[in-house]
């Protein structure tokens, strides 16, 4: 059962890391230094950005050493705890296992960028008119999808694995 749980965690994590790495490399090669590319009546945009902070550039104004600890080391510890919790908790829904896998994968990919390059590559933006999201990447999507998958477990009881 623990092997199955580990696969349910690591497969989504691995897939999200691979897709994130590939798309970030694509963005660097095709979007860096280019004007914004707009699609679907400007609902979706490709726009290259390098983010030294976290979500919506939070923490980008911190000193390098504090930013490293807060945005790289602390998240690694949180992800390790999530992995430990996911492996040792009994009666966890399959959707929760997949959700934690996506959160771990997205988190690891962004942390890798912060440790190696000191910044994260972001390149997608959605919105209507002046109402727009921040610029994000596939790892951010994996984290948000993982959080979204956790919602049903908070409200409904279902058969657990």
C-alpha positions as CSV (number, residue, x, y, z in Angstrom):
1,X,0.0,0.0,0.0
2,X,2.8,2.5,0.8
3,X,4.4,1.7,-2.6
4,X,1.1,2.6,-4.3
5,X,0.8,5.7,-2.3
6,X,4.4,6.7,-3.2
7,X,3.6,6.3,-6.9
8,X,0.4,8.3,-6.4
9,X,2.5,11.1,-4.9
10,X,5.6,11.0,-7.1
11,X,4.1,10.4,-10.5
12,X,2.1,13.7,-10.5
13,X,5.1,15.5,-8.9
14,X,7.5,14.1,-11.6
15,X,5.1,15.0,-14.4
16,X,4.6,18.6,-13.1
17,X,8.3,19.1,-12.7
18,X,9.0,17.8,-16.3
19,X,6.3,19.9,-17.9
20,X,7.3,23.0,-15.9
21,X,11.0,22.6,-16.8
22,X,10.2,22.2,-20.5
23,X,7.8,25.1,-20.6
24,X,10.2,27.4,-18.7
25,X,13.0,26.5,-21.1
26,X,10.6,27.2,-24.0
27,X,9.7,30.6,-22.5
28,X,13.4,31.6,-22.1
29,X,14.1,30.6,-25.7
30,X,11.0,32.1,-27.3
31,X,9.6,34.9,-25.1
32,X,12.6,36.5,-23.3
33,X,13.1,40.0,-24.8
34,X,9.9,39.7,-27.0
35,X,6.7,41.7,-26.8
36,X,3.6,40.3,-25.2
37,X,1.8,37.7,-27.3
38,X,-1.9,37.8,-26.9
39,X,-4.5,35.2,-27.7
40,X,-8.3,34.7,-27.5
41,X,-9.2,38.4,-27.5
42,X,-6.5,39.1,-25.0
43,X,-7.9,36.6,-22.5
44,X,-4.5,34.7,-22.5
45,X,-1.1,36.3,-22.8
46,X,2.5,35.0,-23.0
47,X,4.7,37.5,-21.3
48,X,8.2,36.7,-20.0
49,X,9.1,37.7,-16.5
50,X,11.7,36.7,-13.9
51,X,10.4,36.8,-10.4
52,X,12.8,37.1,-7.5
53,X,10.0,36.8,-5.0
54,X,7.2,34.4,-4.4
55,X,3.5,34.7,-5.4
56,X,2.9,38.1,-7.0
57,X,6.6,39.0,-6.3
58,X,6.0,38.9,-2.5
59,X,9.4,39.0,-0.8
60,X,11.3,40.3,-3.8
61,X,12.4,43.3,-1.7
62,X,14.0,41.2,1.0
63,X,17.8,40.9,1.3
64,X,19.4,38.1,-0.7
65,X,20.1,36.0,2.4
66,X,16.7,36.4,4.0
67,X,15.0,35.8,0.7
68,X,17.0,32.6,0.3
69,X,15.9,31.3,3.7
70,X,12.3,32.4,3.4
71,X,11.7,31.4,-0.3
72,X,14.0,28.4,-0.7
73,X,14.9,26.7,2.6
74,X,11.6,27.1,4.4
75,X,9.6,25.8,1.5
76,X,11.9,22.8,1.2
77,X,11.1,22.0,4.8
78,X,7.4,22.4,4.2
79,X,7.5,20.1,1.2
80,X,9.4,17.5,3.1
81,X,6.8,17.6,5.8
82,X,4.0,17.3,3.2
83,X,5.8,14.3,1.8
84,X,6.2,12.7,5.2
85,X,2.6,13.5,6.1
86,X,1.3,12.0,2.8
87,X,3.2,8.8,3.2
88,X,2.4,8.2,6.9
89,X,-1.2,9.3,7.1
90,X,-3.7,6.5,7.0
91,X,-6.9,6.6,5.0
92,X,-6.0,9.3,2.5
93,X,-8.1,9.8,-0.6
94,X,-6.5,9.1,-4.0
95,X,-7.4,12.7,-4.9
96,X,-5.5,14.0,-1.8
97,X,-2.4,11.9,-2.8
98,X,-2.4,13.3,-6.3
99,X,-3.0,16.8,-4.9
100,X,-0.1,16.5,-2.6
101,X,2.0,15.2,-5.5
102,X,1.2,18.2,-7.6
103,X,1.9,20.6,-4.7
104,X,5.3,18.9,-4.1
105,X,6.2,18.9,-7.8
106,X,5.2,22.5,-8.4
107,X,7.0,23.6,-5.2
108,X,10.2,21.7,-6.0
109,X,10.4,23.1,-9.5
110,X,10.0,26.7,-8.4
111,X,12.4,26.1,-5.5
112,X,15.0,24.7,-7.9
113,X,14.8,28.0,-9.9
114,X,15.2,30.1,-6.8
115,X,18.3,28.1,-5.6
116,X,20.0,27.8,-9.0
117,X,19.1,31.1,-10.6
118,X,17.8,33.3,-7.7
119,X,14.6,33.8,-9.6
120,X,11.6,32.0,-11.1
121,X,10.6,32.2,-14.8
122,X,7.0,33.2,-15.2
123,X,5.3,33.6,-18.6
124,X,1.5,33.2,-18.6
125,X,-1.2,35.7,-17.7
126,X,-5.0,35.6,-18.1
127,X,-7.8,38.1,-17.6
128,X,-10.4,40.3,-19.1
129,X,-9.7,43.9,-19.7
130,X,-8.0,45.4,-16.7
131,X,-8.9,42.5,-14.5
132,X,-5.8,40.2,-14.9
133,X,-3.9,37.6,-12.9
134,X,-0.3,38.0,-12.0
135,X,2.2,36.3,-14.3
136,X,2.6,32.6,-13.5
137,X,4.1,29.3,-14.7
138,X,3.2,25.6,-14.9
139,X,4.5,24.9,-11.4
140,X,2.2,27.6,-10.0
141,X,-0.7,25.9,-11.9
142,X,0.3,22.5,-10.4
143,X,0.2,23.9,-6.9
144,X,-3.2,25.6,-7.5
145,X,-4.7,22.4,-9.1
146,X,-3.4,20.5,-6.1
147,X,-5.0,22.9,-3.7
148,X,-8.2,22.8,-5.7
149,X,-8.2,18.9,-5.6
150,X,-8.0,19.1,-1.8
151,X,-11.3,21.0,-1.5
152,X,-13.7,18.0,-1.9
153,X,-12.0,16.2,1.0
154,X,-12.8,19.2,3.2
155,X,-16.5,19.0,2.5
156,X,-17.4,15.4,1.7
157,X,-16.6,12.1,3.1
158,X,-15.7,9.5,0.4
159,X,-14.2,6.1,0.3
160,X,-10.5,6.3,1.2
161,X,-7.5,4.4,-0.1
